[in-house]
Amino acid sequence: MKEVTNFKSCLKPVPDVLVSCRGLNGENNALAVEYAGNCSYDPPMVMVGIVPSRYSYNMIKESGVFVVNLVSEELREKYAYLGSHSRRDENKLEVIDMKVGEGVKVNAPVLLDCPVSIECKVVDSILTGSHEMFIGKVEYIHAKDELIKEDGSVDYSKINFLKFR
Ligand SMILES: Cc1cc2nc3c(=O)[nH]c(=O)nc-3n(C[C@H](O)[C@H](O)[C@H](O)COP(=O)(O)O)c2cc1C
């Protein structure tokens, strides 16, 4: 074993999620995020890391809510688009024809093409360095009918998760 001297994001594999959000002016948006993880199961919480220069950053900072949408392989092209274009320049959700629904508990868009969407309210955030980690308390979870088991949980084994890179 030798020391690794060249590294940035060293924890792998990463989840590939789409974080959707809404500005105070009503604008909808979503961006690709791989800085994401569970951070509590009681109460259920997740965290997402957003670089302050992203257009979405102020939307989440100001609204205090976001939605984490899990992504399947068939959404690869749309994921790449949302991860390489900014709402600063265009309404990218409309450009790529992403179907959008309304949050039940939060005022933010839900991406209807995604198998699971997790509505969150920001309870804290930490500016770690390059990213600000937003801690979101889970308020409501949507899942496609065929993914919901008898006990009300999600059968994640049925999702062909995107592994972007
Ligand atoms: C695979 C992938 C993972 C990404 N992960 C993150 C991330 O964790 N945090 C982040 O702020 N941006 C991340 N990005 C970059 C944003 O998705 C990208 O800059 C996006 O265009 C920002 O959109 P916005 O300006 O409309 O908010 C990622 C991009 C890709 C392609």
PDBQT file of the ligand as one rigid body, heavy atoms in Angstrom, charges set to zero:
ROOT
HETATM    1  C1  LIG A 201     -22.400  13.900 -11.538  1.00  0.00    +0.000 C 
HETATM    2  C2  LIG A 201     -22.537  15.304 -11.012  1.00  0.00    +0.000 A 
HETATM    3  C3  LIG A 201     -22.548  15.512  -9.638  1.00  0.00    +0.000 A 
HETATM    4  C4  LIG A 201     -22.663  16.810  -9.124  1.00  0.00    +0.000 A 
HETATM    5  N1  LIG A 201     -22.685  16.987  -7.765  1.00  0.00    +0.000 NA
HETATM    6  C5  LIG A 201     -22.863  18.240  -7.264  1.00  0.00    +0.000 A 
HETATM    7  C6  LIG A 201     -22.960  18.430  -5.852  1.00  0.00    +0.000 A 
HETATM    8  O1  LIG A 201     -22.894  17.500  -5.059  1.00  0.00    +0.000 OA
HETATM    9  N2  LIG A 201     -23.143  19.693  -5.399  1.00  0.00    +0.000 N 
HETATM   10  C7  LIG A 201     -23.228  20.784  -6.248  1.00  0.00    +0.000 A 
HETATM   11  O2  LIG A 201     -23.406  21.917  -5.777  1.00  0.00    +0.000 OA
HETATM   12  N3  LIG A 201     -23.134  20.617  -7.587  1.00  0.00    +0.000 NA
HETATM   13  C8  LIG A 201     -22.966  19.382  -8.111  1.00  0.00    +0.000 A 
HETATM   14  N4  LIG A 201     -22.895  19.190  -9.463  1.00  0.00    +0.000 N 
HETATM   15  C9  LIG A 201     -22.938  20.364 -10.352  1.00  0.00    +0.000 C 
HETATM   16  C10 LIG A 201     -24.334  20.958 -10.564  1.00  0.00    +0.000 C 
HETATM   17  O3  LIG A 201     -25.294  19.943 -10.775  1.00  0.00    +0.000 OA
HETATM   18  C11 LIG A 201     -24.266  21.896 -11.781  1.00  0.00    +0.000 C 
HETATM   19  O4  LIG A 201     -23.312  22.925 -11.537  1.00  0.00    +0.000 OA
HETATM   20  C12 LIG A 201     -25.606  22.506 -12.152  1.00  0.00    +0.000 C 
HETATM   21  O5  LIG A 201     -25.490  23.017 -13.466  1.00  0.00    +0.000 OA
HETATM   22  C13 LIG A 201     -26.058  23.616 -11.213  1.00  0.00    +0.000 C 
HETATM   23  O6  LIG A 201     -27.309  24.081 -11.636  1.00  0.00    +0.000 OA
HETATM   24  P1  LIG A 201     -27.952  25.444 -11.129  1.00  0.00    +0.000 P 
HETATM   25  O7  LIG A 201     -26.938  26.546 -11.386  1.00  0.00    +0.000 OA
HETATM   26  O8  LIG A 201     -29.192  25.599 -11.956  1.00  0.00    +0.000 OA
HETATM   27  O9  LIG A 201     -28.226  25.289  -9.668  1.00  0.00    +0.000 OA
HETATM   28  C14 LIG A 201     -22.778  17.915 -10.001  1.00  0.00    +0.000 A 
HETATM   29  C15 LIG A 201     -22.767  17.695 -11.393  1.00  0.00    +0.000 A 
HETATM   30  C16 LIG A 201     -22.664  16.406 -11.886  1.00  0.00    +0.000 A 
HETATM   31  C17 LIG A 201     -22.660  16.190 -13.385  1.00  0.00    +0.000 C 
ENDROOT
TORSDOF 0
